[in-house]
């Protein structure tokens, strides 16, 4: 069981990292536009490239996980990503996260713990 938890944690780190880089890429532009120039600049940014690399790495790891572990266990464990998202919101984006959000994450993680047993 520890193997799937470790692999899922790493996979969630990749996906959370991809989302963080995606937000950083979007924050680096003044406003969103559907024009070709916006997307050309977006996909040429290092933040966007880093986002893509994280997503690809996370996807390959996810392919391994769903090949060798029960989906009914593997999928709920991906909820670990909520913790990484909350920590990124606080430490990278300097957001204030209300206690109610942390309670929600704790409840989700309690459910994951029950499933993982």
N, C-alpha and C positions, 0 to 999 in steps of 0.2 A: 504493500500500500504506500510505503514511503516513496517508492520510485515514481508513481504517478503524481503524488503531491509535489515532489521536487520538479519533475518535468512540467507539470501544469503551472507551477509558480514561475518558472523561467519563461514559459510560453506567455503567461499573463504579463510578465515584465516587458517582453518584446511588444505585445499589443498595446500596453499602456504607454510605453515609450513612443510607439508609432503615433498614438493619439496626441501625446504631448508635443511631438515635433510637428504634427499637423496643425495644432493650435498655434504654435510659435510661427509657423509659416503664414498662417492666415493673419496673425497679429502684425506681421511685418509689412503688411500692405494697408494703405489708408482706407480703402473701401473695396467691397466686393463688386465685381463687374462680370458680365457675361461676354465681354469682348476677348478676342483672340490674344491681344497683348497681355491681358491680366493672366490668362492661363499659361502663356509662354513664360512669363516672368515667374509665376508660381512654381511651375514644374522645373525651372532652372535653379530654384533656391536650394541651398544646402539643407535647410530645415525640411523641405518637401522630399528631397532625396533621402535624407536620414529616416523620415517617416516611412517611405517606401521600403527601405532596407529592413527596418524593424518589422514591418508587416509581413514581408516575404519570409524572414527568419521565423517569425511566430507561426506563419501558415505551415511551413515545412515541419516544424516541431508538432503542430496540431495534427498534421497528417500521420505522423508517427504515433501519436497518442491514440487517435481514434482507430488506428490499425490494430494496436496491441492491447488496448484496455476497453472495458465495457463503457459504452457511451453513456449509460445511465449513471455512471460514477464520474466519468471524465468531464462531461458537460457542466454539471453543477460546480465542480471544483474551479472552473474558470471564473467563478464569482470572486475569487481572490483578487481579480483585477480591480474591484471596487475599492479595496484598501489602497492600492497603488494610485488610483485616480484621485482619491481624497488627499493622499499625501502630496501628490503633484499639485493639486489645487492650492494647498497651503504653502508649500515650500518653493514652488516654481512660479506660480501665478499670483501668489500673495492674496488669496481669497480667504474670506472668513467662512468656515464651515460650521453650521449650527449643530448643536448637540443632537438634535433629532436625526440628522443625517448619520451621525456616528452610531446612534442606537439602531438605526436601520441596517447599517453595515454589520454590526455585532449580531443582530438577529439572523441576517443572511449567513454569516460565517458559522453561527451555531447550527443552522440547517446543513451546511456543508460538512461540518464535523459529524453530524448524525449520519449523513449519507456515506461518508468516507469510512465509517466503521464497518 
